[in-house]
Amino acid sequence: MSILSKLWDKVFLPEWSFKYNCYETAHTWTPHCSTASWEIGSSAFAEGLKMYSALNTLQFILNRKYTQDALLKAIGNILNSSTFLGVNGFLMFSLFCGIRRASGKFYYSLVAFLPSFIAAYVAIFIERPHRRSALALYLINIASECLYRVAIKRKLFKPIPKGEIMLFTTSMSVLMYLYRIRGLGNDPISLLIKGLIGREESKSGLIRAANTKVAVSAKSNGPNNKKPPLKSNQSFLLSLLSKSHPSCPHQTYSSCFTYFTHGLIKSSGLTWSILTLISSFKNPSRLMKDPSILLKAVRNGKNLRFAGFLGLFVATFRLVNCILRASCGGSADWHAALAGSLAGLTMALSPNSTIATYVTWKCIENLYCLHYSNGLLPDPVHIIPIIYATSVSIIFYCGVLSPDTVRPSYVKFMDSVTKQRIHQFNRNVLSIFRTGAEKGYEDYIPNLDPRHCSRAFLETNYLWMLPVN
């Protein structure tokens, strides 16, 4: 044993390792490490071209700037993001093989985690700066789900019933408060929240509405223009149904009732329509053969519940704000927090842990930015690459050793990026660590060439490699 291998054994537990090589455990489709790394990197780059071409083309169309400079910028963005994805995959497998060769063993403590962290940390600097935070937020959401499922799997604690609803409710309360006092960013999630809730409920929207009403009031309250007093017997509820409170920002709606009803119908109807179209046309050839698929998509209970959840969320948020404005005689920042909390309870109609986790991390991101702007925390620019790299390493680590803890949609993404090569890991060998690495892959046995296998592997696994007659 080399001095380096002895050093590795002192740092990492030798009983949680084996001496099999990369070909026997990871890149079972080729015995050559360089070939495996190149194939992973090139397939990731090719998949990136397809994915980012669609996204940037859509953005190019929506921006409506059909100039040569805009076109060249879109092409540059496509190549930049695709290169980032390709380099990430290439470095990940190169370091995976390099670390195994340097250590002389396949260590449980090192497998996937360290190489994926280093590769991701290097690759993220290729991506455009404004895209890094969005990537980090998206991946930390998935990574936290992985860690939660690992903890549940190892019985570190029991899952909390309706925990995603509690998480969503708390996060929306804080996020809506932040939306009221400082606004949100221009990332896709912030734009979606602004689109659902309406810009009227932001601080700038309330100030703009107040200034407009002051100007109108000054103009209309002349010596001969006295405002008729409200009837003393007019109920509070009737006032919401018939008119808008003076402090309400929804100037284009005739009453508070119209305001929150419009939010309910628009949000639920648009969401239901989009989900129905996606469900119907995700397989066009099948739809042509069986048109009844469209009817099934229309009646899909899951889509209806989710559309109802979003519609009720928007309507509840608007209704609570209107009631609080009318009750308190004006608008206050805490109204948004209470409205967000009550609106968050509507997730009970369609519980979704993915949305709850994402909103939570979005809330944490906004809180960090708030404290950074107040000089209490360091610049997030230096932390984002570390968050991204750590998240990638957690996901890849779980994907290799505990695949049932990774979100299925992300497993599909990893399969598409690597052209199913993640499926070709020798999970029968990895099962020795008892982490469930073989779950879902029990039937896969790699067709290995004994000429490239190590002596340790042949002595313990030669029998199952023999072809069955």
N, C-alpha and C positions, 0 to 999 in steps of 0.2 A: 504494500500500500504506500502511495506517495505521501510526502509531508503535507501537501495540500489536502489530500483526502482525510488524513488524520485530524487536521485542523477543522475540517467540516464536521467530522464526527463529534468533536468536542463541543462545537457550537450547536449542532442540530442532533436530535436523538437518532442514533444509528439503528435502533429497532424499528423506527418509522421510515425505513428506506429499503430499497432493493437495488441490485446491480444491473438491472436490465438497461439496454441502450434505447436511444430515441426511436429507432425503427420498430422496436418491439412494443413500445408503449404509446407513442404519439403518431408520427407520420408513417403509418403502416402501409400506405400506398406506394412509398418509394423508400429505399434504404439510404438515400443520400440527403443529408441535412440541407445542403445548399439548394438542391432541387426543390425540396419541400418548402423552404422559405420563399424562394422565388415564385412558386406556384400560388402560395397563399397571398403574397404581396400583389401579384399581377391580377389574381381573381378579385381581390378587394378593390384594386384600382378600377377594374372593368365594371364592377358592380357600382362603384362610386360614380363613374361616368353616367350610367343609366339613371341612378337615383338623383344626382345633383343636376343633371341636364333637365329632368322634368321639373324640379323645383325652381331652378333659375329661369327656365323658359316661361313658367307661369308668372314669376315675379317680373320678368321683362315685359310680358303682356299687360299685367296689371299696372305697371308704372307708366305705360303709354308714352315712353320716350324712345321712339324708334329711330335712334341716331346710330352712327357708326361707333361712336365712343361708348354708348350704352351697350351695344352688341359685343364689342371687344371686352368690356368689363364683365359682362355675363359669362363669356367664354373663359375669361381668366379666373372667375370665381369657380366655375365648374372644374377646371384643371387643378386649381389650388386645393379644393376640398377633396377631390378624388386622389390627389397625391398624398394628402394627409392620411386618408384611409388606407391607401396602399402601403405607405411607409410604416404605419402602425402595425399592420399585419406582418409585413416582412421582418421588422425588428423583433416582434414578439416571438416568432418561431426561431429566428436566428439566435436570440438570447436564450431561449428555452433550451436549444441544443448546446449552446456554448457553456451555459452554467452546468448542465448535466455532465458534459465532458470534463469541465474543470473540477467538479466535485467527485467524479468517478462513480457516483451513485444517483439514484432517482429518489430525492428526499421529499417526504410528504410536506415538510415545512416550506419547501421552496417551489414545488411544482406549480407552475402557472402564475403564482402570485408575483414573485420578484421580476421575472422577465416581462410580464405584461405591464407592470408598474413602470419600469424603465422605458419600455417601448412607447407607452402612452404619453409619458412625460416629455419625451423627445419629440414625438409626432405632433403634439398639440400646438407647438410653436410654429408649425407649418401652416396651420389653419389661421384664417383671418381673426384678428383680435376680438372683434365684436361678436364672433360666432362661438368663442371659447366658453363664455359664461353660460350660453344656452345649452351647449353640449354637456358641460359639467352639471348643470341643474337636471337635465334629462337623465343622465347616467347615475347621479347620486340617488335619484328617485328609485331606479331599478335596483341599485346596490343595496339600499336600505331595505327594500322588500326581500332581497335575498338573505340578508342578515336576520331579518325577522323570522323568515321561514326556517332558517337553520336553527335559530333559538327554539322555535316551537318543535322542530324535529328532534332536537336533543333534550326536549322537555325541561328547558331552563325556566320557562314560565308558561302558563296556560293562555291561550288567546282570549282576549276580552270580547264578550258578546257585543255586537254592534259597535265595535271599537272604531271602525272607519267613519261612522257617523259622528261620533264624539270628536274625532280628530279633525274632520272636515268642518264641523260647527265651530270649534275653537279657532282654527286657522282662518276661516272666513271672517270671524269677528275681528281679528287683528288686521287681516288684509284689507277689509272694507274701511276700517278706521284709518289705516295708512293711505288708502285711496282718497279719503276725505281730506286729510291734513297735508299730504305732499304729492299725491298723484302716483301713477304707476309708470313703468317704462314703456318701450315700444316693441318689446319682444312679443311673439305670437300669443302667449298666455295672457299677458297684460292687455293686449289689443282685444282678445276674446272677452275678457272681463268687462272692458269698457264698452264693447259692443252689446253685451247682454244687459248690463246694469244701466248703461246710458251715461253719456258724459255730463248730463245734467246734475248727477249726484256727486260729482267731484267738487273740490273746493273752488276751482276756477268756474265751473258751471253755476254754482250757487252765487258766487260774486257777480258774475255776468248777469244773471237773472235779477239779482237785487238792484244793480245799477240801472238796468232797463226799466224796472218797475218804479224806481225813484224818479227817473226822468219822465215817465208817462204820468205819474201821480202829480208831479209839479206842473205839468202842462194842463192836466184836466181839472185840477183843484183851483180854479179861478174864483173870482167873487160871485159869479153866477152859477158855478158848478159845485154844488154840495153833494157829497156822496150819501145816497139814501141809507139810513140805518137798517141793520138786519132785524128781522122780526124776532121778538123775544122768545117766541115759542118754536123757533127753528132748531131742530135737533142737531146734535153734533154729527150723527151719521148722515143726515140729510144734506148737511153742508158739504160733506165729502163727495156725496153722489152728484150734487148739482153744480158745484163750483170748485175752484182751486183756492187753497189758502194763499194769502198774499206772499208768504215766504217760500212757497213751493217754486221750484225752478222750471217746471214743465210748462213752458209758455205756449207750446203748440197744441196742448190738450185742453179741452174745455173744462175738465174737472179731474179731481184726483182719481175718481172711479174709472174714467176713461184711460187715465195714465197707467194704472196697474193692470187693468184688463187688457189693454193693448200689449203690455209686456208679456202677459200670460199667453195670449193667442199667438203673437208673433214668434216668441222663443220656442214654444212647444211645437207649433206648426212647422217652422223652418227646420228644427231639429229632426222631427219625425219624417219630413220630406227627404232630407239628406240621407238619413239612415235607411230609409226605404229604397232610395235609388242605389245606394251602395250595396245593399243586400241583394237587390234584383240584378244589377249589371256587373257584379264581380265575376260572373261566369256567363258571358254573352251567348256562347254556343249552346249552353244548357238551357238558357232562357228561351232561345228560338225553338228548341225541341219541346219545351214544357212551359207554356205561358202562365200556367197556374202558379209558378214561382213568384210572379209579381203579386198575386193575390195573397199568398202566404207572407210575403214581405210586408204588405200593407197591414196584415193582422198580427204581425210579430209582437208578442207580448213584451219582450225585452225592449224592443225599440219604443213601444208605446209608453212603457214605464219610465224609460230614460228621458223621453221627450216631455213627459208630464213632470218629471223632477226638475228639469231646467226651466220649464214654464212657470211652475209654482215657486221656484227659487227666485226668479226675477220679480214675479208678482208680489211675493211676500216681502222682499226687500223694499220695493217701492211703496207698498201699502203701509208698512211699519214706519217708514220715514215720513210719509204724509200724515199719519196719525200723530206722531211725535211732534212734527212741526205745528200742527193745529193745536195740540194740547199745550205745548210750551210757548206758543206765540212766536215761534221763530226756529231757525235751524241751529243745531249744535253738533260738534264733531262726534260726541258719544252716541248720537243717534245712529250713525253708520255702524258702529260696533254692535249695538243691540240688534239692529236690523239684519246685519250679517249673521249674527248668532242664530236668530230665529229662522232666517232663510235657510241656513245650513241644515236645519232639522228636516227639510224636505228631501234630503238624500235617503231618508227611510223608505221612500217610494222605489228607489233604485240604488241600493248600496253598491259602492264601487271603491275598492281599496286603492286602485291605481290613481284615481282622481284625487282621493283624500290625501295620499302620500305626496302627490305632485304639488297640490295646493299648500301643503305644510312646508315643503322645501321652498316654494315660492315665497311664502310668508317669512321664512327664516332669511332668505336672500334679501328681501326688502328691509327687514329689521337690521341686518348687517349694514346695508347701504345707508340707512338712516343714521346709525351710530358712527359710520365712517365719515359721513358729511358733518357730523358734530365733533369730529376729531377724537373719538373714543376708541376707534379700531383702526388697524393698518389698512393700507390700500388692498382691495380684494384682487387686484390684477396679479399679485404675486402668489395668492392663495389658490386661485382658480385652477392653474395647471396641476397642483398637488391634489386638489379635490377630484379633478377629472381622472388623473392617473390612479389614484386610490380606488375610485369607483370602478374603473375598467378592470383593475386587478382583482377586485372582489367578485365581479361578475364572471370573469374568465375562470377564476379559481373555482367558484361554485359550478360553473358550466362543465368543468372537467371532473371534479370530484363529487359533486352533489347536484346533478342536472335538474332534479325535480324541485329545486328551490329557486330556479330562474324562471322569470315570466315567460310563458310559452311563446308569446309574440317576439320576444327578443331572441329566443332559441332559434326561431325561424329566420330571424335577421342574420344571426351568426352562420346559419346553414347556407343562406343565399350568398353571403359575402365570401365564404370559404368554399362554395360549391360542394356542400355536404361533407367536407373533410373533417369537421368537428365530430361528425357521426362515426368517423373511421378510427377514432382512438381505440386502443385495446383496453376496453373497460373491464374485461374479465381479469386482467392483471391488476388493474387499479382497485378492484374489489377487496384486495387484501387489507386496505386501510379502513374498511367497514364504514364508509361514508355514503354508500348508495350510489357509487359511480356507475354501476352497471344497470340501474333502473331505467327501463325503457329501451335498453340496448342488449338484452339478454340473448337475443337470437343472432347477434352479429359476431362472427368469428373472422378475424383478418386472415387473408391468405399470404402468410409470410414465407419468404425464401430462407431456408435453414442456413444457406451459405453466408447470410448477413446477420445471423442471430448469434448472440453471445453464448458462451458455454453455460453460464448460470441459467439462462433462459431455457436452453435445450434440455438441460438436466431435469428441470422441474415442469416443463410444459410441452415436451416433445410429443407425447401421446395424443393430445387433442389437436395437434397440427397435422397428424396423418390423415389423408383423405379417407372418407367413409365409403366402402364398397356397397 
